[in-house]
Amino acid sequence: MANPKKFKTYQPTIGIECHVQLKTKTKLFAAVGNDAREAPPNTLISYICLGMPGALPVLNREAIHLASRAALALNTKPQHFSKFDRKHYFYPDLPKGYQITQYDQPIIVGGKVETFVDGKPKIVRITRAHLEEDAGKSTHPAGKDYSLVDLNRAGTPLLEIVSEPDMHSAAEAKAYVKELYLLMRYADVSYANLYYGNMRFDVNVSISPNDKLGTRTETKNLNSFRSVEKAVEYEIKRQTELLEKGEKIVQETRGWDEAKQKTVSQRSKEDAHDYRYMPEPDVPPIVLDDDYLKNIEKDIPTMPNDYRTLFRKAGIDNTTTEILLLSPDKSLRIKTIIDSYGVDHAKRIANLAVNSFDKLIQGRAELTPFKASVKQAIKLSEMLASNQLSSTAGKEIWIRMNLSLKNPDKIAEELNLIQVSDIDEITEIVKRVIADNPKAAEDVLNGEMKAIGFLVGQVMQQSQGKANPQLAQELIRKHLKS
């Protein structure tokens, strides 16, 4: 039998460009609304968005503020001097024929994103991040011989964050984009709503049998962590198969087909010289002084790694922490509880916030609401700590409390969930259960501890679920020994 062909070992290299939509009220250079989510097509536009003759762009000051906050989130500082350029290309959704962006002197240079992959630290360096205006959106109706253009998004302020090619697996790429998402949300730079395209990822992938970089492809406009992971996996596999056949990788732009879980060729990849960059004559350079940068630094909120350190010290496990971090509001509430009420309450409430709604939302624990007040959450935690409620009842009350905003003790009374911890009352039930189940009682005395679970279950049944199971078990042991 012939030996199977031995495949070469290829080193994948991945770099990612992320477009972050800044949460300004108006566009980057025009006083037009920046929220196009539900707007009818071509209603959020002006003569500036369309590039009409004589139209002069005016820079949005808030975009500079948010980009400066993003710099600090990326572990660097904004540049004192940056400027705008024109990037020329011709496409139906770019009516001006050029895009105002930053080329050789962007507002952010350097930085890094720190994350963990399989429990090991991973650092991805940031090359640069630059401000630019978005283009419009082209849609291609199925079965039609025409396309439609919506310019509502034209002029939306974007921060394009460009990583170094420091990632070498799909897992590392996914971890990076997830952490970048958290950084932009916690720095309050963007709403970062992936569904609405507030963050979009362009993934560059190449493979090589040696230390030299191979020919890369760019898969554009990915809008979920999973699609980034799957697109990288697919490109590594596709490029490996091509090289094994002796074929060449083509430098090109590709798209992601979510239904087929594969990348598809779109067009050949342009280089910088194809865009004929030139300085933007109508927008002056950005000059930031030291006082401005100091004020930005004072304003930066608690960031994800700060929360991780705080929650770890409070005894909250890593899985719960990462789910909490997907909601800045939840993280802030747990921090408030740690600061004001202590780690025991914080740990108990963190677990309720992550696990109570699990069945209702099919495992999407980051979506669980925490609408109740901190005082209501503390009251529920106190009831659990004093054994007034079982853990199951605690979850039920947490769900109802966050949906109705009623106080937990009121809900417990309405549902008859208050746990009985009266020793005399439970002792009477224990005596009856032992008398009715002599075989199980004998098994417990003979060391078969599974039987004690049966007896506790009988106590819970006779008390209609109200008995404190821990107290019931203690009383069963005590009664049998006597």
C-alpha positions in Angstrom: 0.0 0.0 0.0 1.4 3.4 -1.0 2.3 5.8 1.7 -0.3 8.6 2.0 0.9 12.0 0.8 2.4 14.1 3.6 1.0 17.6 3.7 3.3 20.5 4.5 2.9 22.5 7.6 1.7 26.0 6.9 1.8 29.0 9.3 -1.3 31.1 9.1 -0.9 34.9 9.6 -3.9 37.1 10.3 -4.4 40.8 10.5 -7.8 42.5 11.1 -9.1 46.0 10.2 -12.1 47.0 12.2 -14.5 49.9 11.3 -16.0 51.3 14.4 -19.0 53.7 14.0 -18.6 56.5 16.5 -21.7 57.4 18.6 -22.0 61.0 17.6 -25.4 62.7 17.1 -24.4 63.9 13.6 -22.1 62.9 10.8 -18.4 63.5 10.5 -18.6 66.6 8.3 -22.3 67.4 8.1 -25.1 68.4 10.5 -27.2 65.4 9.6 -28.5 62.7 11.9 -26.0 59.8 12.4 -28.6 57.1 13.4 -29.7 55.4 10.2 -31.0 52.2 11.7 -34.7 52.7 11.0 -34.6 55.7 8.7 -36.1 55.4 5.2 -33.5 55.3 2.4 -31.9 58.6 1.4 -33.5 60.7 4.1 -30.4 61.5 6.2 -28.4 63.3 3.5 -27.4 66.9 2.7 -25.5 68.7 -0.1 -22.2 67.9 1.9 -22.9 64.1 1.9 -23.5 64.3 -1.9 -20.4 66.4 -2.6 -22.4 69.1 -4.4 -20.3 72.0 -5.9 -19.2 74.5 -3.3 -20.1 72.2 -0.4 -17.6 72.6 2.5 -17.2 69.9 5.2 -17.0 71.0 8.8 -15.3 68.6 11.2 -17.4 67.2 14.1 -15.6 68.0 17.4 -17.2 65.1 19.2 -15.7 62.6 16.8 -12.2 63.8 17.9 -13.2 63.4 21.5 -14.4 59.8 21.0 -11.3 58.9 18.9 -9.1 60.2 21.7 -10.9 58.0 24.2 -10.5 55.0 21.8 -6.7 55.7 21.8 -6.6 55.3 25.6 -8.7 52.1 25.4 -6.1 50.8 23.0 -3.3 51.4 25.5 -1.8 54.4 23.7 -2.5 58.2 23.3 -3.9 60.2 20.5 -1.4 62.1 18.3 -0.9 65.7 18.9 -1.1 66.3 15.2 -3.1 64.5 12.5 -4.6 65.4 9.2 -7.2 64.3 6.6 -6.7 63.1 3.1 -8.8 62.2 0.0 -8.9 58.6 -1.0 -10.2 58.4 -4.6 -12.3 55.5 -6.0 -15.4 55.3 -8.1 -18.4 53.4 -6.9 -22.2 54.2 -7.0 -22.4 54.6 -3.2 -19.7 57.2 -3.1 -21.2 60.2 -5.0 -18.2 62.5 -4.4 -15.8 60.1 -6.1 -13.5 60.3 -3.0 -13.6 59.5 0.7 -12.3 61.9 3.3 -10.0 59.8 5.5 -6.5 59.9 7.2 -3.6 58.4 5.4 0.0 59.1 6.5 -0.7 61.0 9.7 -3.7 59.3 11.6 -5.0 60.3 15.0 -3.8 57.0 16.6 -0.5 55.3 16.1 0.5 52.2 18.0 -1.2 50.5 20.9 -2.2 47.0 21.8 -5.1 44.7 22.7 -4.5 42.2 25.5 -6.6 39.0 25.6 -6.5 35.3 26.5 -6.7 32.3 24.2 -7.0 28.9 25.9 -6.1 30.4 29.2 -2.8 31.9 27.8 -2.2 35.7 27.4 -2.1 37.0 23.9 -1.1 40.5 22.8 -2.1 41.9 19.4 -0.3 45.1 18.5 -2.2 48.0 16.8 -0.6 49.6 13.8 -2.8 52.6 13.6 -6.4 53.9 13.8 -7.7 56.6 11.6 -10.8 58.7 11.3 -12.8 58.6 8.1 -16.3 59.0 6.7 -18.3 56.0 5.7 -19.7 55.4 2.2 -23.3 54.7 1.3 -24.8 51.2 0.9 -25.6 49.3 -2.3 -28.2 46.6 -2.3 -28.8 44.1 -5.1 -32.5 42.8 -5.1 -32.6 39.1 -5.9 -33.7 38.4 -9.5 -33.5 42.0 -10.6 -31.2 43.6 -13.2 -30.5 46.7 -11.2 -29.0 47.8 -7.8 -30.3 50.3 -5.3 -28.2 52.9 -3.4 -29.0 54.3 0.1 -26.8 57.2 1.1 -28.0 57.5 4.7 -24.7 56.0 5.9 -22.5 58.3 3.7 -20.5 60.6 6.0 -21.0 58.5 9.1 -17.9 58.9 11.4 -15.8 55.8 11.5 -12.6 54.9 13.3 -10.7 52.2 11.4 -8.5 50.2 13.7 -5.7 48.3 11.9 -3.9 45.5 13.7 -0.5 44.1 13.1 -0.5 40.6 11.6 0.0 39.1 15.1 -2.7 36.4 15.0 -2.1 32.8 13.9 -5.3 31.0 14.4 -9.1 31.4 14.2 -9.3 31.3 18.0 -6.9 34.2 18.3 -8.8 36.2 15.7 -12.1 35.6 17.5 -10.6 36.5 20.9 -9.1 39.8 19.5 -12.4 41.0 17.9 -14.4 40.2 21.0 -11.9 42.1 23.2 -11.9 45.0 20.8 -15.7 45.1 21.0 -15.5 45.3 24.8 -12.9 48.1 24.7 -15.0 50.2 22.4 -18.2 49.7 24.5 -16.5 50.4 27.8 -14.7 53.4 26.6 -18.2 54.6 25.4 -16.8 55.3 21.9 -19.5 53.3 20.0 -22.8 51.5 20.6 -20.9 48.6 19.0 -24.2 47.0 17.9 -23.0 44.3 15.5 -26.5 43.7 14.1 -26.6 47.2 12.8 -23.0 47.2 11.6 -21.7 49.6 14.2 -18.6 47.4 14.1 -17.5 45.6 10.9 -14.4 43.5 10.5 -12.2 43.0 7.5 -10.0 39.9 7.9 -6.7 39.5 6.1 -5.4 35.9 6.0 -2.3 34.4 4.5 -0.4 31.1 4.9 3.2 30.2 4.4 5.4 27.2 4.8 8.1 29.4 6.3 8.6 32.7 8.2 7.8 34.8 5.2 4.3 36.2 4.8 2.3 34.6 2.0 -0.1 36.2 -0.4 -3.1 37.5 1.6 -6.8 37.7 0.9 -9.2 40.2 2.6 -12.6 39.0 3.6 -14.7 42.1 4.2 -17.7 43.3 6.3 -17.9 40.5 8.8 -20.3 41.5 11.6 -20.0 38.8 14.3 -17.3 37.1 16.3 -18.4 33.7 15.0 -18.2 34.8 11.3 -14.7 36.1 11.9 -13.7 32.7 13.4 -15.4 30.7 10.6 -14.0 32.9 7.8 -10.5 32.5 9.1 -10.9 28.7 9.4 -12.3 28.5 5.8 -9.5 30.7 4.3 -6.8 28.7 6.0 -8.3 25.5 4.6 -9.0 26.9 1.1 -5.5 28.4 0.8 -3.8 25.2 2.1 -5.7 23.1 -0.5 -4.6 25.5 -3.3 -0.9 25.4 -2.4 -1.0 21.6 -2.0 -2.3 21.5 -5.6 0.6 23.7 -6.8 -1.7 26.6 -7.4 -1.1 30.2 -6.4 -3.1 32.3 -4.0 -4.6 35.4 -5.6 -4.5 38.7 -3.7 -8.2 39.6 -3.7 -11.1 40.9 -1.8 -13.6 38.2 -0.7 -17.0 38.2 0.9 -18.5 35.9 3.5 -21.5 33.7 2.5 -23.2 33.1 5.9 -25.6 30.5 4.5 -22.9 28.4 2.8 -20.3 29.2 5.5 -17.6 30.0 2.9 -15.8 33.0 1.4 -16.4 34.0 -2.2 -14.3 36.1 -4.6 -15.5 39.6 -5.2 -12.7 41.7 -6.8 -9.0 42.0 -7.1 -7.4 43.8 -4.2 -6.3 47.4 -4.7 -3.0 48.8 -3.4 -2.5 52.3 -1.9 -1.3 53.8 -5.2 -4.6 52.9 -6.8 -6.4 55.4 -4.6 -4.4 58.5 -5.6 -4.3 59.9 -2.1 -3.9 63.6 -1.7 -4.2 66.1 1.2 -7.8 67.2 2.0 -7.8 70.9 1.2 -11.1 71.8 2.9 -10.5 70.3 6.4 -7.8 71.7 8.6 -5.4 69.4 10.6 -6.3 68.3 14.1 -4.0 69.7 16.8 -4.4 68.5 20.3 -2.6 70.1 23.2 -1.5 68.5 26.5 -4.5 70.0 28.5 -7.0 68.4 26.1 -5.2 65.0 26.4 -5.2 65.3 30.2 -8.9 65.9 30.3 -9.5 62.9 28.1 -7.5 60.7 30.5 -9.4 61.9 33.5 -12.7 61.0 31.8 -11.9 57.4 30.9 -14.2 54.9 32.7 -13.4 51.5 34.3 -12.2 49.2 31.6 -12.7 45.4 31.1 -9.4 44.3 32.6 -10.0 46.5 35.7 -13.4 44.6 36.1 -11.7 41.3 35.6 -9.2 42.0 38.4 -12.0 43.3 40.7 -14.3 40.3 40.1 -11.5 37.8 40.4 -10.7 39.2 43.9 -14.4 38.9 44.8 -14.3 35.2 43.9 -16.4 35.4 40.8 -15.3 32.7 38.3 -13.9 33.5 34.9 -16.9 32.2 32.9 -19.4 34.4 34.9 -17.0 37.4 34.6 -16.8 37.2 30.8 -20.6 37.0 30.4 -21.0 39.9 32.8 -18.5 41.9 30.8 -20.7 41.7 27.7 -23.0 44.2 29.5 -21.2 47.3 30.9 -24.3 48.1 32.9 -24.2 44.7 34.7 -20.5 45.1 35.3 -21.0 48.5 36.9 -23.8 47.2 39.1 -21.7 44.3 40.4 -18.9 46.7 41.1 -21.3 49.0 43.0 -22.4 45.9 45.1 -18.8 45.0 45.8 -17.9 48.5 46.9 -21.1 49.0 49.0 -22.2 45.6 50.2 -19.3 43.2 50.0 -18.1 40.3 48.0 -20.5 37.6 49.3 -23.6 39.5 48.0 -21.7 40.4 44.8 -20.9 36.8 44.0 -24.4 35.6 44.7 -26.0 38.3 42.6 -23.5 37.8 39.7 -24.5 34.2 39.5 -28.2 35.1 39.6 -27.6 37.7 36.8 -25.9 35.2 34.6 -27.7 31.9 35.2 -31.3 32.6 36.1 -32.6 33.3 32.6 -30.6 30.7 30.9 -33.5 28.4 29.8 -35.5 31.4 28.6 -32.9 32.8 26.3 -31.3 29.6 25.0 -27.9 30.1 26.6 -27.5 33.8 25.6 -26.8 34.8 29.2 -25.4 38.2 28.2 -29.0 39.1 27.2 -30.5 38.5 30.7 -32.0 41.7 32.1 -30.8 43.3 35.3 -33.5 46.0 35.6 -34.2 45.7 39.3 -32.5 48.1 41.7 -29.4 47.3 43.6 -31.4 47.4 46.8 -33.9 44.9 45.5 -31.0 42.6 44.4 -29.4 42.9 47.9 -32.7 42.1 49.6 -33.0 38.9 47.5 -29.4 38.0 48.3 -30.1 38.5 52.0 -33.1 36.1 51.8 -31.0 33.5 50.1 -28.2 33.9 52.7 -30.6 33.5 55.6 -32.1 30.3 54.0 -35.5 31.9 53.6 -35.4 30.8 50.0 -34.0 27.8 48.2 -31.6 28.4 45.3 -34.4 27.4 42.8 -36.8 29.8 44.4 -34.1 32.5 44.2 -33.8 32.1 40.5 -37.5 32.2 40.0 -37.8 35.4 42.1 -34.9 37.0 40.2 -36.6 36.5 36.9 -39.9 37.9 38.1 -38.3 40.7 40.0 -36.4 41.9 36.9 -39.5 41.7 34.7 -42.0 43.2 37.1 -39.7 45.3 39.3 -41.6 44.1 42.4 -39.7 43.6 45.6 -38.4 40.1 46.1 -40.2 39.5 49.5 -43.5 40.5 47.9 -42.9 38.0 45.1 -41.9 35.3 47.5 -45.1 35.8 49.5 -47.3 35.8 46.4 -45.8 32.5 45.2 -45.6 31.0 48.6 -41.9 30.4 48.2 -40.7 31.3 51.7 -38.6 28.3 53.0 -39.5 26.8 56.4 -36.5 26.8 58.7 -38.6 26.2 61.9 -36.8 23.2 63.6 -39.8 22.0 65.5 -42.0 22.0 62.3 -39.4 20.2 60.2 -38.6 17.7 63.0 -42.2 16.5 63.0 -42.1 15.9 59.2 -38.7 14.1 59.5 -40.2 11.8 62.2 -43.1 10.9 59.9 -40.9 10.3 56.9 -38.5 8.0 58.8 -41.4 6.1 60.2 -43.0 5.7 56.8 -39.7 4.6 55.1 -37.9 2.2 57.5 -35.9 0.5 54.7 -34.3 3.9 53.5 -33.6 4.8 57.1 -31.8 1.5 57.7 -29.8 2.0 54.5 -28.6 5.4 55.8 -27.5 3.8 59.0 -25.6 1.2 57.0 -23.7 3.9 55.2 -25.6 4.1 51.9 -25.7 7.8 51.6 -27.8 7.9 48.5 -30.8 6.9 50.6 -30.6 10.2 52.6 -31.3 12.1 49.4 -34.5 10.0 49.1 -35.5 10.9 52.6 -34.8 14.6 52.1 -36.9 14.4 49.0 -39.8 13.0 51.0 -39.5 15.8 53.5 -39.6 18.3 50.7 -42.7 16.7 49.3 -44.6 16.6 52.5 -43.6 20.3 53.2 -44.7 21.2 49.7 -41.2 22.3 48.9 -40.9 24.8 51.7 -38.6 22.9 54.0 -34.9 24.0 54.1 -33.3 20.9 52.6 -30.0 21.4 54.4 -31.7 21.6 57.7 -33.9 18.6 56.8 -30.8 16.5 56.1 -29.2 17.6 59.4 -32.3 16.7 61.3 -32.6 13.2 59.6 -29.0 12.4 60.6 -29.6 13.6 64.1 -32.8 11.7 64.5 -31.3 8.4 63.1 -28.3 8.6 65.4 -30.5 9.0 68.5 
